[in-house]
């Protein structure tokens, strides 16, 4: 199956490519790595250039220099250690340029946070971008909208990611389980869907949150993937 490039993402990238991209400089953009049925990378943002982007990608790892499948190495480690958090430290690049062109890149895979004592699992990991689920430049002066969440994933492995608005804010990714057939069918795979929840703080495990929409979509939080407040305080 070929993944189509979403119109919304195209528009965002065109705007970024003609304005902010020129001002950005090459940097290391750390990312949260998660997913088993499908593999995702979520950029760890700040409200300052060149890290002021919320980006969520569906990716596929390639072969390591030793010939091993990096995807299998990641999943094997996750199965053996059951770690709650994995992160990825990519090579230096200009983030909007890299994403707009869906350029492949390499980096180092960590169990734990790569800047907070994480353990290296593999180096020179090739990353191929399959789908750009969400790409948006952050605006620290934008109106706060902390009840906005991004829904994406698969029917068997769905996720909410908090849609970051203005400081002080928080970054969170949680794995959720749909509670109704309509909720299961609503999980998008090609572009994250923005939904409104009756909650403006980090979601807690084993709690059910219903989206405010005509279908009354329901999901129960089954696991916290990542939560961060400090990086988005200002």
URKACOR-V77851 format. One record per backbone hydrogen bond with DSSP energy under -0.5 kcal/mol. CO is the residue of the C=O (numbers start at 0). NH is the residue of the N-H. E is the energy in kcal/mol with one decimal. If there is no record, write none. Layout:
((CO:NH:E) (CO:NH:E))
This chain:
((3:5:-0.6) (5:9:-2.3) (6:10:-2.4) (7:11:-2.3) (8:12:-2.7) (9:13:-2.3) (10:14:-2.1) (11:15:-2.4) (12:16:-3.0) (13:17:-1.3) (14:18:-0.9) (15:18:-0.8) (15:20:-2.7) (18:21:-0.8) (18:22:-0.7) (19:22:-0.9) (19:23:-1.5) (26:28:-0.6) (26:92:-2.1) (27:29:-0.8) (29:43:-2.7) (30:87:-2.9) (31:41:-2.2) (32:85:-0.7) (33:39:-3.0) (38:58:-2.7) (39:33:-1.9) (40:56:-2.9) (41:31:-2.9) (42:44:-0.9) (45:47:-0.6) (47:50:-1.8) (50:45:-1.7) (50:52:-1.6) (51:137:-2.5) (52:54:-0.6) (53:135:-1.8) (54:42:-2.3) (55:132:-1.6) (55:133:-1.7) (56:40:-2.2) (56:58:-0.6) (57:129:-2.4) (57:130:-1.9) (58:38:-0.6) (59:127:-2.3) (61:69:-2.1) (63:66:-2.4) (67:63:-3.3) (67:69:-0.7) (68:72:-2.1) (69:73:-2.4) (70:74:-2.3) (71:75:-2.5) (72:76:-2.2) (73:77:-2.4) (74:78:-2.1) (75:79:-2.3) (76:80:-2.7) (77:81:-1.7) (84:111:-2.4) (85:32:-2.7) (86:109:-2.8) (87:30:-2.1) (87:89:-0.7) (88:107:-2.3) (92:26:-1.9) (92:94:-0.8) (93:97:-2.4) (94:98:-2.4) (95:99:-2.5) (96:100:-1.6) (97:102:-2.2) (98:101:-1.2) (104:126:-3.3) (105:90:-2.7) (106:124:-3.1) (107:88:-2.7) (108:120:-3.3) (108:121:-1.3) (109:86:-1.6) (109:111:-0.7) (110:118:-2.8) (111:86:-0.6) (112:115:-1.5) (112:117:-1.9) (118:110:-3.0) (121:108:-2.9) (123:125:-0.6) (124:106:-0.9) (125:61:-2.0) (126:104:-1.7) (127:59:-2.2) (127:129:-0.6) (130:57:-2.8) (130:132:-0.9) (132:191:-2.1) (133:55:-2.5) (135:53:-2.9) (138:141:-2.0) (144:147:-1.4) (146:196:-2.3) (147:162:-2.0) (148:150:-0.5) (148:194:-2.8) (149:160:-2.0) (150:192:-2.8) (151:158:-3.1) (156:153:-1.8) (157:175:-2.5) (158:151:-1.9) (159:173:-2.7) (160:149:-3.3) (161:163:-0.9) (164:138:-0.5) (170:227:-2.6) (171:161:-2.6) (172:224:-2.4) (172:225:-1.8) (173:159:-2.4) (174:221:-2.4) (174:222:-1.4) (175:157:-1.0) (176:219:-2.4) (179:183:-2.1) (180:184:-2.3) (181:185:-1.0) (183:186:-1.1) (185:187:-0.5) (187:152:-1.2) (192:150:-2.9) (192:194:-0.5) (194:148:-2.7) (194:196:-0.5) (195:211:-2.6) (196:198:-1.6) (203:206:-1.1) (206:220:-2.2) (208:210:-0.5) (208:218:-1.2) (209:197:-0.6) (210:212:-1.6) (212:215:-1.6) (216:210:-2.3) (217:178:-2.4) (217:179:-0.5) (218:208:-2.2) (219:176:-2.5) (220:205:-3.6) (222:174:-2.6) (222:224:-0.6) (225:172:-2.4) (227:170:-2.8) (228:231:-1.9) (229:232:-1.3) (230:46:-0.5) (231:168:-2.0))
